[in-house]
Amino acid sequence: MTYTCITVVSPVGQLKLVANGSRLAAILWENDKPGRVRLGPMSEAPDNPILVRTAAQLREYFSGTRDRFELELDFAGTEFQKKVWAALLTIPFGETRSYSQIAEQIGNPAAVRAVGAANGKNPISIVAPCHRVIGASGKLTGFAGGLEAKALLLTLEGGQTPGTARLPGF
């Protein structure tokens, strides 16, 4: 399987958008750890419609005019991971959940650490909002894009309605 990709600049650094055909397969961070998300060979495709649509929706998100994404997603992972990632998609804009709340939501309250591990392997960051998952104490915890990026994303969303948040330079 060959994936197509483009790289976009954002307030949280360069993001590599990856498609599997007509579906978004990943949003990778500039300093992503090798192997965090397993994908096959990639080729640049600046005109791939899902990648163009994703880039446009990310621009709207970062400019404060979009609070949800409307994209076809292609999650590649275990059934457990896919349950966790599906739960991420239910967290409303501007809200957070704890790892234990996600574990309860997927019907496995004892799987808090496994939820954390699955959250860390989320291939479609930002769109599947793993940044909205925080520690039970309310503290920011691990994030593939770094805690500074997580804080920025949460600040962007923090109780603001679309159109009111503005990030410098975007």
N, C-alpha and C positions, 0 to 999 in steps of 0.2 A: 504494500500500500504506500503510495506517495502522497505526502501532505503538501499543501501550498501555504505560503506565508507572506506577510508583509510586516515591516517594522514601523511603528508610529511613536512619535514623541508625545509624552504626557506630563502632567505635573508630578507624577510619581516615577519618572524616568522613562527610558525606552521600553516599549512593550512589543513583543513579537506575537502577532495574531496568526493563528494556525487553523487551517481549514482541512476537513476531510470531505472532499466533494463540495456539496452545497451546505454543509453544516460546520459551525464553529467547534473546533476540537480543543483549542487551548489559547490561553493568553499567558505568555511566559514573561517573567521579569527579566530586566537587564542583567542582574546578577544572580539569576536562578541557579540553584545547585544542580550540577549534572546528574541526570537520572531521577530527579524529583518527579518529572512527568516523562513517561516513556512514549516516544513517538518514532515513527520511521523516518526515512529520508524526506527532506523538504526541498522545495524549489520555490523561488520568488514568483509571485503572481499578483502584481499590483492591480490587476483588473478583475480578480475573483469577486463576484457579487457579494458573497457573505462577508468577505474580508473588508470590502469597501463599506458595506452596511454597518459592520461592527465598528470600524474606525469612526464613521459618522456618529453613531450612537454614543461611543465613548467621548467624542468631542462635546456632544450635547450634555452628557452626564457631568463632565468636568466643568462645563460652563454654567451648570446649575439649571438647565432647562429639561433634563430628563431624570426621572426617578425610577424607571424600570426599563429593562431591555426587552426587545421583541426580536429574538434571534432563534434560529433552529440550532440546537446544541447536540454535540456528539461526545458524550462522556464515555471514556474508555477506562474501565476499572472493574473491581470485584463487585458483586451484588451488594455487599455491605457498603462499600464506598459509594456506589450509586444511590443507595438509600440516604446516606448522609448528605450527598450533594443535592439530591432532590429536596431534602429538608432545608438546606441553605436557601434554595429558591423561594421558600415560603416566608423568609424573614423580611418584614416590610422595611422599606426605605426609612432611615432615621431611627431604627430600633436595633437592639442587640439581643443576643441570646447567649446563654452559657453552654459549655460543652455538655453539662448534665441535662439541660433542657432539651438539647438536640437528641441526646441518648434516649430520654423519655419519649420524645416525639416519634422516634423510629421504633419504639416498642422494645428497647433494650437498655433499661436504666443502669445496668451494671457496666455498660460498655463505654464509659466516659473517656478512658484513655484511647480506646480504639476509635472513638469519634474524633478525638484530637489528631490522631495519626491520619485518618481519612481526610480531615479538614486540611492538613498540611500537604496532602497529595492532590488537592483539588486542582484539576488542570485548567479550569476556566475562571481564574481569579477575576474579581470585580463583578463580572456578570453573575456568577454564582457566588454570592457575597460572603466568602469565608472571613472577610475582615469584620463582619458583624458578629462574629463569635468571640466572646471574651471569657476570661476566667470567672469563676463563681464569685470571687471577691470584687469583681468589677475592673480588675487590672487587665491591661492589654497583655496578651501572651503571644507566643510564637506566630510568625507570619512570614510566608515565603518572600514577600516583597520587602520585609524589614518592618520593625515597629514604627519607624517614622512614617512610612507609607501608610501603614494601618491607621495611625493617628490622623493623618491628613484625610484619608477617605472618610473616617468617622466624623471628623470636623466638617467636611463638606456636607455630609448627610445630617448632622446633628440637629434634628428638630427643625430644619429649614425646609421651606417649601420650594419646589423647583422654581428657578428664576431668581432666587434671592442670594444664592451662594455664588461667590466669585473667587477664583483662585488667580493670583497674580500671574501674568504672562501666558494665560491660556484663553 
